[in-house]
Amino acid sequence: MRVIIAFICGLWAVSVAPAFAETPYLSAFQSGARATYDSRDNAKAFGREVTFQYPASWQIGEAARPHIVQKAIANDGSNSQCLLSIVVSDDLHKADIAKLATDKTQMPMLAPNGATVISATPGKLGTWPAAELVLAMPTKSADGATVYTHSINYFTGFEKTFVIFQCVTTGLTPEEASTKFNQYIPLFRAISGTVVIHELGAE
């Protein structure tokens, strides 16, 4: 369990932009304007295969942190993004991960230090049972200024493998970050619903 908690604190490079009146990208994404990422050939995935779809106009690339396999970033200047992380360790046991995905009393343990847990409920990442946490958290921008993030985070996995999928918005104030998040959440849920996790040894 301690291994799981030790790897969940991802830092995002942040910028801010005005909020939107409606969910950006959602209509185009639902109409099929999307691309697919596959972790299979990424060394950071340690041979694990996870795929997800994202808006075709978004930029995609690797993050600096070693456990963040890939991130997809909106091209509208809002820095709204989704990140896939994969943690592999012999200390990760399927039973512990399954318990985290269903036990609401343990889910807040997944939140990084300094985060406010807005909700922690059993959910799904694609078809996999997952802990779903909505978090609010201050962080630092590249120039050292304090900015605020609002995110939805999914935690699931299988033996020796922990999969984390995060979608996040940022703002100069907590209210701005929250407003953007509420506008983006339908898209974030649509993206999260496309995640496919291939368990090792599964047919």
N, C-alpha and C positions, 0 to 999 in steps of 0.2 A: 504493500500500500504506500509506503514512504517513497518508493521509486516513482510511483505514479505522480504523487504530489510534487516531487522534486523537479519534474520536467514540464509543468503546465504553465509556467510564467513566461509567456512570449512577449517581447517588446515590439511595438510597431513604430516605424518612422511615420510621423504624422504631419499633416498640413490641414488647413481648414478652408472651407468655401461656403457660400450661402446655402441655406436649406432649399428644398424643392417642394413644390405644391402637391406633387403626386409621386408615386413610386417610379423612379427612373428605370429605364431598361426593361421593365417587367413585361410590357406588351410585346416587345420585340423578342424577348427570351421565350415567352409562351408561344410565339408564332414560329419558333425554330431558329432564330438568329443566335446560335450558340456554338461554342467549341467545346471539345472534350480534352481533359488532361488525364494522362495515365502515368502513374508513378513507377511502372515496371522497370524502366531503364534508368531510374535515378538512383545513384549510389546512396543517397541519404535515406532511401526507403528500405535498405537492407534486404532487398529481394521481395518485399511485400508489394502487392498490387492493389492500389486504390484508385478509382477513377471518379471524376466529377465533371459536370458541365457548368459553363459560365458564359456570360454574355459575350458574343463574338467580338465586340468592339473593345473589350477590356484587355489590358496588358497583363501578361503572365510572366513570371520569372521566379528564380530562387531567392529566398531570404538569406540574410547573413547568418542567422542562428542555425546551428547544425541540425537540430531536430525539426525545423520547419522545412518541409520538403518542397513546397510550392506555395505561391500566393498569386491571386488574381486581383487586379486593382482597377477600379472604375476610371475611365478616361475623362471625367468631367471636372477634375480638380478637387473633388470632395474627399479624396483618399479613402473612400469606402472600399473595403476589400474583404476577401475571404482567404483563409490560410489553412493549409493541410499540414498537420504535424504527425509524425510516426515515431514512437519510442519503442525500442526493442531492448529487452533485458530478460535474463534468466529469472529475475525476481518477480516478473509480472505473471500472475496466475489468472487463468480464465475465470475461476470462481470469484476472485476478488473484483475483477473488472465487471462481471455480471452483477455482483451485489451493488457496486457503485451505480450501475445503470438503473437500478430498481429501488434502492433504499434512499428515501428522501432525507433521512437523518444524516447520511454520510455525504450527500452531494455537496453541501457547502464547503467541505474540506478541499474540494477541487479548485476553489477560488484562490487566486494569488493574493499575497499580502497587499493591503490597501484597497482591495476591491469591495464594493458594496454589492451584496447578492440581492437582486431585485426579485428573482424567482429561481427555484430549483425544483424541477419536476422530471419524472420519467418521460422520455420522448423517443424519437427514432431518428437515426441518421441513415438515410436511404431506407432499407428494410431492417436495419439492425437496432435492437433496443439500445438506448443511449441515455445517459444523464444529460439533461438540457438545462443550462444555466444562463440566465440573462444577468449581465454584470455591468456596473458603472465604475469607472476608475480614472483618476487623474494620472497623467504621465508627462514626460518631457518631450518637447519637439526638438528638432535637430539644432536649433539655436538656443536651447535651454529654457524656453518659455513653458509654463504649465498649460497644458491643454487637457481635454477630457474625452474619454472614450466611452462608448456604449456598445455592448456586444452580445451576441448569442453564441454559445459555445456548446459543442456536443462532444461527449466522451464515451468511447466504446472500444471494443477490441476482442482479441482472442489470446490464447496461450502465448506468452512472451511478447505480445504485441499490443500496444496501446495506440489508438487512433484518436486524434483530436481535430475537430473541424470548427473554425472560428470565423464569424463574420462581424465586422466592426465598422462603426462610424466615429468621427471625431468632431469636436467643436471647441470654440474658445471659452465656452461656458458649459456647465452641465446641461443646461436647458437646450442649448443648441445641439449638443451631441444627442440628447434624447429625442429632439424633434426630427433630426435626420434619421435616427434609428427607426422611429415609428413610420417614416416614409419608406425606408428601405426594407423593413422586416418582411413584407410579402415576397420581395425578390430573394432575400436571404433564405427564407423557408423553401422557396422553389429551387434554389441552388442546392441546398442541403438535401432535398428530396431526390436529387440525381446521384448522390454518392453511392458507389458500389464498392464493397470491401470483399476481397477474395481471400478467404481463410486458407492458410497453408494446409495442404493435405485434403482440402475439400474438393469434391468433383464439380 
